[in-house]
Amino acid sequence: MGADQNHMLSVFMLVYNQEGFISQTLESILHQKTSFPFNLVIGEDCSTDNTRAIIEAYKKQYPDKIKVISSSQNLGLINNFIRTVNHCDGKYIAICDGDDFWTDEHKLQMQVDFLENNSDYSIAFTRKQDVLPNGTISAYQPANPDTSNFTDLINGNYIPSVTAVFRNKVNGALAIKWLHKYPYGDWPLYLYTVSDGSKIKFIDTITAAYRKDIGVSAKVRKSKTGIIQVNLSILKDLYDDQAFEKYRAIIQKSLRNHQIKYMLTLVGEDQFLKSIKLFLSLLLKVNPIKLTKSYLFSLKKRCTRSRV
């Protein structure tokens, strides 16, 4: 379907077996105070608990606001991601998964106001707070630059999806044809959104809560080597994709940096044979002296930790 943009914004939500959280999530979205119309597009992936029934009850209460996208069988996270984002018809898209929630009722208005007044920006994101499985709340986050772009984002994703609002450049047909291979799609989608040279705005305020260490993609994100491997593969596909051709030099640099990070992580996980093979393959591609120093420092650090 094509995006007719009847709404100023579409909230993009993926849901699977989240009966314990979904009501809080939906309430936090439906209570947003905006001067513009927005809808909620829910990709419901055949939950086996009471999630679907809760969603349908809300849809009955808000028939003009909620659209539920479902199927007769479970698609998995990334295929659900693709079909759901393709149904978003707003000028802008916001993301809030079924186990996260928003804490600021003016979140959408603040971000849309910024993007409406700054046409050279395509993404606006904020701080978040993390909710740990035991209920503890942490608001610590690394500092982000006020303004960034593709060159910054290619080094790794620093945009918490639950805080993001971005221009809808998908328009009903996501153009990243290789995305289905990966366990998450937010980072490639953000890169696609700013690949036209537009910028990213960081708004330094907390607007959302992210539940850590739960959900389908949490298993991949727990493994350092696992997530680096996924990101390396994504970078290779970005490099080969003609849509990103003008960024190939930047992507290649990020590839090398990720390979070095992967090598050092392998050392930390005692996968020495793999780390040595990668070290040797990188010697002719990067500064050999700097690479050797990094490898030896990581090895020394690992050996010191083993003796403690």
Buried (B, 14 or more C-beta within 10 A) or exposed (E): EEBEBEBBBBBBBBBBBBBEBBBBBBEBBBEBEBEBEBBBBBBBBBBEEEBBEBBBEBBEEEEEBBBBBBEEEEBEBBBBBBBBBBBBBBBBBBBBBBBBBBEBEBBBBBBBBBBEEBEEBBBBBBBBBBBEEEEEEEEEBEEBEEEBBBEBBBBBBBBBBBBBBBBBBBBBEBEBEBBEEBBBBBBBBBBBBBBEEBBBBBBEEBBBBBBBEBBBBEEBBEEBBBBBBBBBBBBBBBBEBEEBEEBBEBBBBBBBBBBBBBBBBBBBBEBEEBBBEBBEEBEEEBEEEEBEEBBEEBBEEBEEEEEE
